[in-house]
Amino acid sequence: MVPISTYRDERKLFAVIGVVIVAALVALLQVDFASAGRTSPLTGALTALTTYVQLAVATVAGGTHAAVTTLAATPQLSAENRLLRDENARLVAENARLSEALSRVPAERDLALAQMRDPGGITATVIGYDPEAMLHVITVDRGAKDGVQRDDGVTSANGVVGRIVEVGPLSSKVLLITDVTSRLPAVVQRGRWWAIATGTQTSLRLQYVSQDAKLKVGDRVVTGEGRSFHAGLPIGRIAHIDPAPAGALDQSATVEPAVEFGSLSRVLIIQK
């Protein structure tokens, strides 16, 4: 019986002989390719493998360096980001302030024009409207302490706004000329025809105009001399002429106000 160790020794021997034979064949192939001036497949494969290994090592090293750099710079980046957020918030607030200031320019310009017409007028800011819209009334921030009195006229650069109907120490209420209880003397500027302008909630109705007046759409209507206003202040323009009934002694027309009441912000109070 052959010992087991003998078989193991023989297998080792055969393995060594196989490795030697393969190495010899590889060496012969390398020599053959070298003699022919060509690169052997084995050399190409080894070169490619080496290149891939080097690229992998470089990538890992570069990523690690970048990660370390980013971690080191994180506190500074966070501080810079916070500064940028604060600066952006400041710029947004500044833009809002400038936009609001710019939006007030037309009102301030109109008020300056109104003051040129009535230098003794009291400037006021609209601070409230009638919440129930039952009366066309606005509230201004001037009152008895500023010398405001009941029935003082209120105007803007575009024309007549209304008259003071209630005076408090610090504020006053203004009845707009479009309110149904409002009445004021009026004159059709072309031809100087007298009339009474009454409010209709949305516009004014020009009443008691002589049938002799040749009214036209677009005719300018101004105030007549009265308790609250001097003559010649703009009220509006005729937008529609009502058909006169047969035998009527007067005629009427609809007047579009000169003032845009929905955007009023600054007004001038004219003491009677």
Secondary structure in CASP SS format (residue, H / E / C, confidence):
PFRMAT SS
TARGET T0000
AUTHOR 0000-0000-0000
METHOD secondary structure of the structure
MODEL  1
M C 1.00
V C 1.00
P C 1.00
I H 1.00
S H 1.00
T H 1.00
Y H 1.00
R H 1.00
D H 1.00
E H 1.00
R H 1.00
K H 1.00
L H 1.00
F H 1.00
A H 1.00
V H 1.00
I H 1.00
G H 1.00
V H 1.00
V H 1.00
I H 1.00
V H 1.00
A H 1.00
A H 1.00
L H 1.00
V H 1.00
A H 1.00
L H 1.00
L H 1.00
Q H 1.00
V H 1.00
D H 1.00
F H 1.00
A H 1.00
S H 1.00
A C 1.00
G C 1.00
R C 1.00
T C 1.00
S C 1.00
P H 1.00
L H 1.00
T H 1.00
G H 1.00
A H 1.00
L H 1.00
T H 1.00
A H 1.00
L H 1.00
T H 1.00
T H 1.00
Y H 1.00
V H 1.00
Q H 1.00
L H 1.00
A H 1.00
V H 1.00
A H 1.00
T H 1.00
V H 1.00
A H 1.00
G H 1.00
G H 1.00
T H 1.00
H H 1.00
A H 1.00
A H 1.00
V H 1.00
T H 1.00
T H 1.00
L H 1.00
A H 1.00
A H 1.00
T H 1.00
P H 1.00
Q H 1.00
L H 1.00
S H 1.00
A H 1.00
E H 1.00
N H 1.00
R H 1.00
L H 1.00
L H 1.00
R H 1.00
D H 1.00
E H 1.00
N H 1.00
A H 1.00
R H 1.00
L H 1.00
V H 1.00
A H 1.00
E H 1.00
N H 1.00
A H 1.00
R H 1.00
L H 1.00
S H 1.00
E H 1.00
A H 1.00
L H 1.00
S H 1.00
R C 1.00
V H 1.00
P H 1.00
A H 1.00
E H 1.00
R H 1.00
D H 1.00
L H 1.00
A H 1.00
L H 1.00
A H 1.00
Q H 1.00
M H 1.00
R H 1.00
D C 1.00
P C 1.00
G C 1.00
G C 1.00
I E 1.00
T E 1.00
A E 1.00
T E 1.00
V E 1.00
I E 1.00
G E 1.00
Y E 1.00
D C 1.00
P C 1.00
E C 1.00
A C 1.00
M C 1.00
L C 1.00
H C 1.00
V E 1.00
I E 1.00
T E 1.00
V E 1.00
D C 1.00
R C 1.00
G C 1.00
A H 1.00
K H 1.00
D H 1.00
G C 1.00
V C 1.00
Q C 1.00
R C 1.00
D C 1.00
D C 1.00
G E 1.00
V E 1.00
T E 1.00
S C 1.00
A C 1.00
N C 1.00
G C 1.00
V E 1.00
V E 1.00
G E 1.00
R E 1.00
I E 1.00
V E 1.00
E E 1.00
V E 1.00
G C 1.00
P C 1.00
L C 1.00
S C 1.00
S E 1.00
K E 1.00
V E 1.00
L E 1.00
L E 1.00
I C 1.00
T C 1.00
D C 1.00
V C 1.00
T C 1.00
S C 1.00
R E 1.00
L E 1.00
P E 1.00
A E 1.00
V E 1.00
V E 1.00
Q C 1.00
R C 1.00
G C 1.00
R C 1.00
W E 1.00
W E 1.00
A E 1.00
I E 1.00
A E 1.00
T E 1.00
G E 1.00
T C 1.00
Q C 1.00
T C 1.00
S C 1.00
L E 1.00
R E 1.00
L E 1.00
Q E 1.00
Y E 1.00
V E 1.00
S E 1.00
Q C 1.00
D C 1.00
A C 1.00
K C 1.00
L C 1.00
K C 1.00
V C 1.00
G C 1.00
D C 1.00
R E 1.00
V E 1.00
V E 1.00
T E 1.00
G C 1.00
E C 1.00
G C 1.00
R C 1.00
S C 1.00
F C 1.00
H C 1.00
A C 1.00
G C 1.00
L C 1.00
P E 1.00
I E 1.00
G E 1.00
R E 1.00
I E 1.00
A E 1.00
H E 1.00
I E 1.00
D C 1.00
P C 1.00
A C 1.00
P C 1.00
A C 1.00
G C 1.00
A C 1.00
L C 1.00
D E 1.00
Q E 1.00
S E 1.00
A E 1.00
T E 1.00
V E 1.00
E E 1.00
P E 1.00
A C 1.00
V C 1.00
E C 1.00
F H 1.00
G H 1.00
S H 1.00
L C 1.00
S C 1.00
R E 1.00
V E 1.00
L E 1.00
I E 1.00
I E 1.00
Q C 1.00
K C 1.00
END
